[in-house]
Amino acid sequence: MTRTVTLRPAAAEDQEFLLALYASTREEELAPLGWDDSQKRAFVEMQFNAQTRCYPKGDNRIILWDNRAVGRILTDRREDSILLVDISLVPEYRNLGIGTSLIKELLREGAATGKQVGLHVFKFSPAVRLYERLGFSTVGDDSAYLEMVWLSNSQSSLNSGEIAYSQESKA
């Protein structure tokens, strides 16, 4: 069965959803620190706001499943590369192939334009295995995060998955 995912530009009214989504992706990373909920929230808000400030021209899209916001993808397209800043899904929509399909589409864009695709990922995240399966290679390690790249001439399979998606224009 083909499923359809739609992307739309993030808007100001999405901020609460985006912050909660971002927090849901940091739970595993923050658990061993022994912080209380208010400390975790303050840290997550600081990191979320920093991410927003660092990529003011980033293409920030909400991932919709049957018109329900289920995630976000934030990319920063540069002259010679594409940076996958963030791809996140709410927990109940993870491991359904949504993220894989969107990443493969980004890799197809990289292949078509001759650009490498890069990202940073928490080194103990299960997503590392996904990125490796998609052909990303580790090029840096700062003890907490891995820097990974996919080169436009990589031989990874970019065949379409079961999920189709469409993208609304920025206008």
Contacts in CASP RR format, 6 or more apart in sequence:
PFRMAT RR
TARGET T0000
AUTHOR 0000-0000-0000
METHOD contacts of the structure
MODEL  1
MTRTVTLRPAAAEDQEFLLALYASTREEELAPLGWDDSQKRAFVEMQFNA
QTRCYPKGDNRIILWDNRAVGRILTDRREDSILLVDISLVPEYRNLGIGT
SLIKELLREGAATGKQVGLHVFKFSPAVRLYERLGFSTVGDDSAYLEMVW
LSNSQSSLNSGEIAYSQESKA
1 162 0 8 1.000
2 162 0 8 1.000
2 163 0 8 1.000
2 164 0 8 1.000
3 65 0 8 1.000
3 162 0 8 1.000
3 163 0 8 1.000
3 164 0 8 1.000
4 163 0 8 1.000
4 164 0 8 1.000
4 165 0 8 1.000
4 166 0 8 1.000
5 63 0 8 1.000
5 64 0 8 1.000
5 65 0 8 1.000
5 98 0 8 1.000
5 101 0 8 1.000
5 102 0 8 1.000
5 163 0 8 1.000
5 164 0 8 1.000
5 165 0 8 1.000
5 166 0 8 1.000
6 63 0 8 1.000
6 64 0 8 1.000
6 67 0 8 1.000
6 165 0 8 1.000
6 166 0 8 1.000
6 167 0 8 1.000
6 168 0 8 1.000
7 61 0 8 1.000
7 62 0 8 1.000
7 63 0 8 1.000
7 64 0 8 1.000
7 73 0 8 1.000
7 102 0 8 1.000
7 165 0 8 1.000
7 166 0 8 1.000
7 167 0 8 1.000
7 168 0 8 1.000
8 61 0 8 1.000
8 62 0 8 1.000
8 64 0 8 1.000
8 167 0 8 1.000
8 168 0 8 1.000
9 60 0 8 1.000
9 61 0 8 1.000
9 62 0 8 1.000
9 168 0 8 1.000
9 170 0 8 1.000
10 18 0 8 1.000
10 60 0 8 1.000
10 61 0 8 1.000
10 62 0 8 1.000
10 72 0 8 1.000
14 62 0 8 1.000
14 69 0 8 1.000
14 72 0 8 1.000
17 62 0 8 1.000
17 69 0 8 1.000
18 48 0 8 1.000
18 72 0 8 1.000
19 44 0 8 1.000
19 45 0 8 1.000
19 48 0 8 1.000
21 71 0 8 1.000
21 72 0 8 1.000
21 88 0 8 1.000
21 89 0 8 1.000
21 90 0 8 1.000
22 44 0 8 1.000
22 47 0 8 1.000
22 48 0 8 1.000
22 51 0 8 1.000
22 86 0 8 1.000
22 88 0 8 1.000
23 40 0 8 1.000
23 41 0 8 1.000
23 44 0 8 1.000
23 48 0 8 1.000
24 88 0 8 1.000
24 90 0 8 1.000
24 91 0 8 1.000
25 88 0 8 1.000
26 40 0 8 1.000
26 44 0 8 1.000
26 47 0 8 1.000
28 122 0 8 1.000
28 124 0 8 1.000
28 125 0 8 1.000
29 122 0 8 1.000
29 124 0 8 1.000
29 125 0 8 1.000
30 40 0 8 1.000
30 43 0 8 1.000
30 44 0 8 1.000
33 40 0 8 1.000
35 43 0 8 1.000
51 74 0 8 1.000
51 85 0 8 1.000
51 86 0 8 1.000
55 74 0 8 1.000
55 76 0 8 1.000
55 85 0 8 1.000
57 76 0 8 1.000
58 74 0 8 1.000
58 75 0 8 1.000
58 76 0 8 1.000
58 77 0 8 1.000
58 85 0 8 1.000
59 74 0 8 1.000
59 75 0 8 1.000
59 76 0 8 1.000
59 77 0 8 1.000
59 170 0 8 1.000
60 72 0 8 1.000
60 74 0 8 1.000
61 72 0 8 1.000
61 73 0 8 1.000
61 74 0 8 1.000
61 167 0 8 1.000
62 69 0 8 1.000
62 71 0 8 1.000
62 72 0 8 1.000
63 69 0 8 1.000
63 70 0 8 1.000
63 71 0 8 1.000
63 72 0 8 1.000
63 73 0 8 1.000
63 89 0 8 1.000
63 98 0 8 1.000
63 99 0 8 1.000
63 102 0 8 1.000
64 70 0 8 1.000
65 93 0 8 1.000
65 98 0 8 1.000
70 89 0 8 1.000
70 90 0 8 1.000
70 93 0 8 1.000
70 98 0 8 1.000
71 88 0 8 1.000
71 89 0 8 1.000
71 90 0 8 1.000
71 93 0 8 1.000
72 86 0 8 1.000
72 87 0 8 1.000
72 88 0 8 1.000
73 84 0 8 1.000
73 86 0 8 1.000
73 87 0 8 1.000
73 99 0 8 1.000
73 102 0 8 1.000
73 106 0 8 1.000
74 84 0 8 1.000
74 85 0 8 1.000
74 86 0 8 1.000
74 87 0 8 1.000
75 82 0 8 1.000
75 83 0 8 1.000
75 84 0 8 1.000
75 85 0 8 1.000
75 106 0 8 1.000
76 82 0 8 1.000
76 83 0 8 1.000
76 85 0 8 1.000
77 83 0 8 1.000
78 115 0 8 1.000
80 115 0 8 1.000
80 116 0 8 1.000
81 115 0 8 1.000
81 116 0 8 1.000
81 117 0 8 1.000
81 118 0 8 1.000
82 106 0 8 1.000
82 109 0 8 1.000
82 110 0 8 1.000
82 113 0 8 1.000
82 115 0 8 1.000
82 116 0 8 1.000
82 117 0 8 1.000
82 118 0 8 1.000
83 117 0 8 1.000
83 118 0 8 1.000
83 119 0 8 1.000
84 103 0 8 1.000
84 106 0 8 1.000
84 117 0 8 1.000
84 118 0 8 1.000
84 119 0 8 1.000
85 119 0 8 1.000
87 99 0 8 1.000
87 102 0 8 1.000
87 103 0 8 1.000
89 98 0 8 1.000
89 99 0 8 1.000
96 163 0 8 1.000
97 161 0 8 1.000
97 162 0 8 1.000
97 163 0 8 1.000
98 163 0 8 1.000
100 130 0 8 1.000
100 134 0 8 1.000
100 161 0 8 1.000
101 160 0 8 1.000
101 161 0 8 1.000
101 162 0 8 1.000
101 163 0 8 1.000
101 164 0 8 1.000
101 165 0 8 1.000
102 165 0 8 1.000
103 130 0 8 1.000
103 131 0 8 1.000
103 134 0 8 1.000
104 134 0 8 1.000
104 158 0 8 1.000
104 159 0 8 1.000
104 160 0 8 1.000
104 161 0 8 1.000
105 165 0 8 1.000
106 117 0 8 1.000
107 117 0 8 1.000
107 134 0 8 1.000
107 150 0 8 1.000
107 154 0 8 1.000
107 156 0 8 1.000
107 158 0 8 1.000
108 158 0 8 1.000
109 115 0 8 1.000
110 116 0 8 1.000
110 117 0 8 1.000
110 152 0 8 1.000
111 152 0 8 1.000
111 153 0 8 1.000
111 158 0 8 1.000
113 152 0 8 1.000
114 152 0 8 1.000
115 152 0 8 1.000
116 149 0 8 1.000
116 150 0 8 1.000
116 151 0 8 1.000
116 152 0 8 1.000
117 136 0 8 1.000
117 149 0 8 1.000
117 150 0 8 1.000
117 152 0 8 1.000
118 136 0 8 1.000
118 147 0 8 1.000
118 148 0 8 1.000
118 149 0 8 1.000
118 150 0 8 1.000
119 131 0 8 1.000
119 136 0 8 1.000
119 147 0 8 1.000
119 148 0 8 1.000
119 149 0 8 1.000
120 145 0 8 1.000
120 146 0 8 1.000
120 147 0 8 1.000
120 148 0 8 1.000
121 127 0 8 1.000
121 128 0 8 1.000
121 131 0 8 1.000
121 145 0 8 1.000
121 146 0 8 1.000
121 148 0 8 1.000
122 144 0 8 1.000
122 145 0 8 1.000
123 141 0 8 1.000
123 143 0 8 1.000
123 144 0 8 1.000
123 145 0 8 1.000
123 146 0 8 1.000
128 146 0 8 1.000
128 148 0 8 1.000
131 148 0 8 1.000
131 150 0 8 1.000
133 156 0 8 1.000
134 150 0 8 1.000
134 156 0 8 1.000
135 150 0 8 1.000
135 154 0 8 1.000
135 155 0 8 1.000
135 156 0 8 1.000
136 148 0 8 1.000
136 149 0 8 1.000
136 150 0 8 1.000
137 148 0 8 1.000
137 149 0 8 1.000
137 150 0 8 1.000
137 151 0 8 1.000
138 146 0 8 1.000
138 147 0 8 1.000
138 148 0 8 1.000
139 147 0 8 1.000
139 148 0 8 1.000
139 149 0 8 1.000
140 146 0 8 1.000
140 147 0 8 1.000
140 148 0 8 1.000
141 147 0 8 1.000
150 156 0 8 1.000
END
